[in-house]
Amino acid sequence: MTVRQAHIHVRGRVQGVNFRYFARQEATKLSIKGWVRNRLDGRVEAVFEGEENAVHMMLDWCRQGPPMARVDDVETTWGEPSGAFGGFEIRRF
């Protein structure tokens, strides 16, 4: 099993549409660890760490987002897994 880490920024109508709540729900379902938060510039930022296939599935979900969202772009930066996350949390700004 290959563990991967993705750091993403999601642009579009992604705040005020429960993006973070649904992202946590999806990440938990996929056994992804990390965090998600709103940014002051209107984007959503997240770090996903887990089995490679699960991380790719999470990124696919982010390209669609929850029902009320409109995702214009997902910027992804790949990094080394840290193993520092105990679960998946919603963080403040």
Residue pairs with C-beta under 8 A, 6 or more apart in sequence:
1 51
1 52
2 51
2 52
3 49
3 50
3 51
3 52
3 81
3 83
4 49
4 50
4 51
4 52
4 55
4 78
4 81
5 34
5 47
5 48
5 49
5 55
5 78
5 79
5 80
5 81
5 82
6 47
6 48
6 49
6 55
6 58
6 59
6 76
6 77
6 78
6 79
7 45
7 46
7 47
7 76
7 77
7 78
7 79
8 45
8 46
8 47
8 48
8 59
8 62
8 74
8 75
8 76
8 77
9 39
9 43
9 44
9 45
9 74
9 75
10 19
10 43
10 44
10 45
10 46
10 62
10 65
10 71
10 73
10 74
11 42
11 43
11 71
11 72
11 73
11 74
11 75
12 65
12 69
12 70
12 71
12 72
12 73
13 68
13 69
13 70
14 42
14 43
14 44
14 65
14 69
14 70
14 71
15 38
15 42
15 44
17 65
17 66
17 67
17 68
17 69
18 66
18 68
19 36
19 44
19 65
19 66
19 69
20 36
20 37
20 38
20 44
20 90
21 66
21 90
22 65
22 66
23 36
23 44
23 46
23 58
23 61
23 62
24 36
24 88
24 89
24 90
26 32
26 58
26 61
27 33
27 34
27 36
27 48
27 58
27 88
28 87
28 88
30 50
30 54
30 57
30 58
31 50
31 51
31 54
32 48
32 49
32 50
32 54
32 55
32 58
32 88
33 48
33 49
33 50
33 85
33 86
33 87
33 88
34 46
34 47
34 48
34 49
34 50
34 85
34 88
35 46
35 47
35 85
35 88
35 89
35 90
35 91
36 44
36 45
36 46
36 88
36 89
36 90
36 91
37 44
37 45
37 46
37 90
37 91
37 92
37 93
38 44
38 45
38 93
39 45
39 93
40 93
46 62
47 85
48 55
48 58
48 59
49 55
49 81
49 82
49 83
49 85
50 58
59 74
59 76
62 71
62 74
63 71
63 74
64 71
65 71
